[in-house]
Each structure stands twice: as structure tokens, then as C-alpha cells.
Amino acid sequence: MNPPPPLIAVDWGSTHFRAKLVVEGKVVASTASPDGIRHLDGRDCDAILALHCAAWKHTHPDARVLMSGMIGAREGWVEAPYVSAPCSVADLAAAMVAVPCDSFGEVLIVPGVRCDDPDNHTTDVMRGEETQIAGLLGSLPHEGAVVCLPGTHSKWVICQDGAIRGFRTWLTGEAYERLTHGSLISGDGTPADPGSEAFARGLEASSLPGGLLHQLFLGRTHMLADRLAPSEVRSFVSGLLIGHELREALDYADDLPVHLVGDSPAAFATGTALELLGIPHVQVLEDMHLQGMVSVIGNR
């Protein structure tokens, strides 16, 4: 059997550009820059792609280019319409959008996924995370699992029978950043420490009555009452926000086994919180985005 042609796998988000050159199943080169779609400043996407990857096309002229993330959003290169959940890797592959490209002839963009809840009249969406899930689906139990992708907008994705069945998003990371800068619960600017007692206290507070908005203000009053030092306030707020996310997400997951993806600071904090709450989980440290790209292009 002939090996698959080389693949240039691009993770192009709002604030970052990352690309890997895969030859015969191995990553032989990689590059990264802050050239996310929010930082284009009028520049052409084709030109940015060529800036970072044209040399790979020169040495591997038969390389295919596959991209995922916010590059397929309305603000990106070309909008790749959402695929509705439930959806499989084959569904993602079938809905890829081909874009003419001066530098590479053609590039392919993986679509995002849309999840509608007609009972509650709500819609949730993802772009980029579906590619990570595509890399993980084959190893998940067919009876079901919930995959947590923590970060600025944390995703909890229910997967069953090799497909994305549904998902919800929690604005945890963005809420933490906005609430702890220039507010009464900013403390002295010391970053949150998931291993601290203050983080554990915030996690515990998430189970108390009063609701999130009231409990957030306690970050201020605990400091005034000398229960928290200014250096501990952000840890308390982080534990509180993650605690609310976990309690709500685990209720949504309905006792499915939890798979936590990544080794980012957000993943570490979420993993610490799961351990403190006594919730068993599987840590996934492999590059699921790359595995997903290979899986999607293999289903084309």
C-alpha cells in the first residue's frame, strides 16, 4: 500500500496559527505564530499561510493542506458551515470546504459543529474542538463518554457510538480573565494557583447556597475579613468558577466517564478540581488535533 501524501495540518484560531508537516505519519516540521484571525490587520490569509508553510510545499509539492478552527468562521478565510450534531468523522469530512489558493492550489477547511436544543430554544457551537474530538472518537467506549476540553470557552462533549452526540460550552476561562482584571476581586494580581488552599476553598464555595454572583463577591469580603490574603483572591475565584462549571457539566454528562484533554494550565486546574471532588477521569495528553486532522482527511 502506498503511503498517504504529505499533510500540512493547520490549527488556525482567533489568536494563534500553528501548522505541522506530516510525512508518512510522522511530524517532520512545525511552526507557530500569533497570526490568528483577530490579528490579520488587513493581511491576506493566503499570504500568511505561504509565509509560514510555502517552503514545505516546495519540498513536498504533493502535500495537501487541511485547516481547522476559526479560519472557517465568518471572520476567517471562507466560512465553513456548521455540521449539526449528532455527527461522525465521516460527516465532518463530507462537509469540508475547498478553497482556491494561489500558494497551494487548494486548501480544505474542516467545518465546525452546531448543537441545537429545541426544548430550551438554545444553540451551542464549536470550531476547532471538533477536530480534537475526531482524533479521540475511535478510542472512546461505544456506550459513551464525556470529553472535557478546558480553556477560554470550555467544552463538554458527549460522544457515543463513534459520534458527537451533543455538547455545552462554559465561558469559564474568559470569565476568570475579565473578572480578575480591574475589579473588586482582582486581588493583588497574583496568578491563581490550583494547588492552593484558596483554590480548594473556592471549589467548596461553589456548592454553597447563594449562587455564583453572590459567591463571587465573597472573594472581596473574605479578603476584608482577613480570611483571604490579596494574593489568594484569584485562586479563590478560579476555584469558584471551575467548581460551578464542573457541577453543572457533570450533571449534563449524566454519569458518563470523563476524559480530560490537554496539559494546559486550564486542563491542570480542571484536573485538580476533579481530583478534589473525587471525580475519576482519564487524562488525554496526546496531540488530538493532529490525530483528528489525519482521521478527517482519511475519510475524504
N, C-alpha and C positions, 0 to 999 in steps of 0.2 A: 504494500500500500504506500502510495506517495505521501510524503508529509504535507500538512496543510501549508498554504502560502504564509509568508510572514504577516504578522498583525501589528499595527500601530494602535494601541488601546489608549484612548484619551478620556480622562476624567476631568471635565471642564465645568466647574461650578461658578458660583457667584463671585468668589474671591480668589480662586486658585485655578491653575492649569497644570495638570500632571499627565505625563504620557510615558508609555513603556513600549519598547520594541520587543516583540516576541517572535523568536525564530525556532522552529521545531520544538515548540512547547517550553522554551526557556527564555527568560528575560535577559537580553543581551545589552540593553541600554535603557536609560530612563532620564527624564528631565522634569523639572518643576519650576514654576514661576508664579508670581502674584497676578498674572494676566487673566483674572476672572472676568466674567462678562460685565460686572459692575465697574471694571477698571479699563474698559476698552478705550474710552476718551476719543471716540470717533474713528478708531482704527478698524481696519477690515479684518474679519475673522480668518479669512483665507491667508492673509499676510502674517497674522500671528501664528497660525498653525505652521506655515512654512518657516518662519523664524526659528521655531523650536524643533521641527521634525523633517525639514527638507533634506537634510543630509542622510537621514535614514532611507528616504525614498530613492536617493541617488545610489546608495549601496544595495538596496533591495527594491528594485523597480516594480516587482510584482506584489509588494506589500499592500494589504487592504487597510483602510483607516476606519475605525469604529469609535464613536464618541457617545458619551452619556453624561447626564447632568443638566444643569441649567442652560447649556448651549442649545438644548432643544426647546427652551421656553420661548414665550413671545418676545422676550427681550434678547434672545440669543441669535444664533445664525439663521436658522429656519425653525419654525415651530413644528415639533413632532407631536401630533395629537395624542392625548392620553388614551391608553387602553383601559377598559373597565374591568375591575375585579369582579369575579374571580378570573385569574389569568395565569397561564403557564409560560415557561420559557419559549415554547413554540409560538405562543400568541405575541410575545414581545418581538420575536424575530420576524414574524409576518408583518408587523406594523412598523418596522424600521423605515425611516425616511432617507432616501438617497438624495444627496445634494451635489450638484455640479461644482467642481473645484478646480481652479486654474493650476494649483500646485500639485494635486494628486489625481486629477481626472474626476474622481468622485469620492465622497465620504458618506458614511452611514451614521445615522443618529438613532439611538435606542429611545423609544417613547417612554414617557412617564406612565404612571398608573393612577387611575381615579377610582375612588370608593364612595359610592352613594348609599345613604341610609334613608330610604323613602319614609320609614316610620317617623323619624325625627327631623326629616327635611334638612339633612346635612350632607355635605360633601367633603371628603378629605383627598389630598393629592400627594404624590411623591415624584421626584425626579432625581435619579442617581441611585437612590436606595434600592430601587427595583433591580438594578444590576447586581448589587451585593446579594440580594435575596436569590437571584438567578444562580449565583455561584454556590449557594448553600442548599438549595432545594433538594438536590439529589442525595444529600446526607441526612436529611431530617426524617424522623419517623412518619410513615404514611398516615398514621392515626392522628397526627397533628402536633404542632409546636408553635410557640410564640417567639418571634425573634425581636430582640430589642436592639435598635440602632441609636445609641445615645448621641447627643450633640446639641447644637443650637436649637434644632427642632427635632426632638426625639421621636422616633417611630417605633411603634409596637405592631408587628405584622403577624397575623395568624396565617399559618401555612398548613395545608392538608392535601394529601394525595398529589404531591408534586406541583401545587399551585398556590398562588397568593389568594387567600380567600377574603381577606379584609384587613384593615389597619386603621390606627388612630395616631394622631400627632399631638405631642405635648410641647409647648413653647418654653420648655424649662431653661435651656441654655440662654436664650435671648432674654427671658425674664430676669434671670440672675444678672446678666450684664447691665441691663437697664436699671434695675432696682438698686444695684450697689455702686452706682456712679452718680454723685451729686445729689444723694437723697439722705434722709434721716437714718437709713440703715446701711450706709456706706462704711461705717467704722472708720478705722484709720488707714484703710487701703490695703491692709494685709490680705493676700490671697487666701481663698478657702483651702482648708486642709481636711480632706476626708478622713484622715486618721485621728482627728482631734476629738476631744470631749464635746466641744461646741457643736461640731457636725452631728454627733450622735444625739445631742440634746435637741437640735432642730428636727432630726428624723423622728424622735419620740414625740415632739410637739405636733407633728403632722397628724397624729391620731387623736389629739385633744379636741374638745368642742370649741366652737367659735368661728371656724372656717379660716381659709387661707389669708384673707385680707386682714383679719384681726390678728392672726398669729404672726404675720409679717411685722406688724407694729411692735410686737413683743421683742423683736430684735433691738428696738430702740429702748424700751422700758427695762429690759433685762440689763442693758448697759447702764442706764440711770440708777438702777437699784444695785449695781455692782455684782450682778450675777454673771455678767459677761464683760470681759475687757474689750476695749475698742478693737483690739487685734483679732478678736474672736467672732465679731459680728458677722462677717461674710461667711464664715464656716457655718454658723447657725442658719443663716438664710439659705445657703446651699443645701444643707441637710433638710430643711423645711420644704423647699421646692421639690427636691428629688423624692422626699417622702410622700408628698401629695401625688406626684407622678406615679410612683410605684404602687401606691394603694389603689389608685383609680385604674391603672393599666392592668394590674393583676386581677382585679375584678372583671375587667373586659376580657382577659385571657381565659377565664373560666377553668382554672386548674391545669392548663396545658403546660408542659415543661418549657422552661425559659432558656433560650440561647442568647447570650450577650456577645455582640460583635465588636471587636476592636480593642486597642490598647491605648486609646487616647485618654487625656485627663478626665473627660466626661465618662468614658467607659470605666475607668478606675473608680471614680466616685460612685457610679451606679452599682458596680460590683461590690464595693464596700457596703453600700446601703442594703443590698440584697443579703449579704452575709450577716449584717447586724439584725436584720429582720428574720433571719433563719430561713430564707427562701433559697432552695437549691437551684443551681443554674449551671449551664455549660458555657465556658468561655471559648470564644472562637477568635483565634489570633491570626489565622491565615489571611492572605490578601483576597478577600471575597469579591472585590470589584473586578480584579483581573480574571479570576475564575469565572465570574459571571459573563464578562465580555467574551471569553473563549466559548462558553456554553451557548450564548446567544448567536454568535457568528457561526457556530457549528450547526445550528438549527435553521440557518438560512436556506 
